[in-house]
Amino acid sequence: MTRMVFDEWGSSYSSRMQTMRRSAVRDLFAAASRSDIISLSGGMPDIGKLPLDLVSKAVAAAIDEEGISALQYGSTDGRIQTKEIICMLMRDFEIEVTPDDIIITAGAQQALDLLGKTFINPGDTIITEAPTYLGALQAFSAYEPSIVGIPFDDDGMRTDLLEEALESNRESLPKFIYTIPTFQNPGGVTMSLERRKELLELANRFGVLVIEDDPYGRLRYSGEPVPCLRKLDENVIYLGTVSKVFAPGLRTGWIIAPQPILNKINLAKQGTDLCGSALNQVVVEHYFNDTPWRKTLERLIAAYSVRKDAMMAALNEHFPPEASYTHPDGGFFLWVTLPKYVDTGQMLSLALDSGVTYVPGDGCYPNGEGRNSMRIAFCYEEPDAIAEAIRRLAGVIEDRVELCRAFVNAGALKY
Ligand SMILES: Cc1ncc(COP(=O)(O)O)c(C=O)c1O
């Protein structure tokens, strides 16, 4: 039972606390770790598939070989050796950068917060996809922007609607366009090359910055790679992370941006944390220098690919015709849309009773739409469990659709 507590500090909180949102995923964390629940909610990588013996050696080497600097304060923008690893990783995407082009952050999440801190004044407009990564909405909303959400289809963000939004905000242009073009979270869709070029053309024509968030770019299971926005345009601010290809527990991500912007972000970061964890950065260096990480990643990709196929097969077999869903070529998630009269937030308790969790869609929308949608993740559970979870979820959806349709027909439910 929740204990009601009178909050005597109510008038002391900043106005931004009123606009900050809770994360449905964080709230579901406890439920998702219950042993009787199959979790389709979190975007958690399969750490069990990492060579933990080698990681353990990397941690030991971090102390043995670099203990003094690893345990000391470091520079705000991160260790040069870590940045050299990032340069190497970016070369796989045919993007040439030097350590000077990079700031190391505590995951891509800190990068999002720093970008909010650097660019957003209360009331400024920013553009995101709709739906988008709910952690980005959390990070940005702390700086009190007005967020315009642009829908996507199977080819990514709808650039026709983006153009309309930019036209109608001509008087006070958005500070930036935030996009996850590859294996979008939560949609799973990838922006086509044509759309990428259109987006960049619009951003340049209107003089608006583009932020490309790319945690899943390496996790492709089918189809042809599409170049990063940053490869197509050097002014794009690129966010990367080791969270999905190595370990989120090391909280290591990075920002690549033009020099003047990096200088401002660096300033913003000084007040946030002085510097990131040097120890974590050294572990990351050892992992990418001294372990067969490409082989490990291939194993992870193979496992995620099988899980995705298991989910797609189960969806095809069990989901009612009223449900539509995306068909990702990579990443961790897909997006389900149900009839308008089904509220996935309300349905969640029934799903939990059936032993399944998912993320209700409305939290992923800047302005609370999407109540009839949900994000489901295929990254975490084994294929059999995924198939079982989809079977259970399909049952819950069918019951709900039937009940809601009866209410709608009786005129007792409007939508
Ligand atoms: C699109 C997107 N951006 C950023 C993040 C945050 O990642 P990190 O663990 O690097 O902070 C996530 C995590 O799920 C994500 O999906």
The ligand as an ORCA input file, in Angstrom:
! r2SCAN-3c Opt
* xyz 0 1
  C      17.743      6.451    -28.004
  C      18.515      6.373    -26.732
  N      19.313      7.388    -26.389
  C      20.016      7.369    -25.254
  C      19.941      6.296    -24.388
  C      20.729      6.329    -23.114
  O      21.793      5.465    -23.219
  P      22.998      5.444    -22.183
  O      22.909      4.150    -21.471
  O      24.215      5.561    -23.018
  O      22.842      6.603    -21.265
  C      19.117      5.214    -24.698
  C      18.983      4.097    -23.767
  O      18.144      3.248    -23.855
  C      18.390      5.247    -25.910
  O      17.597      4.252    -26.283
*
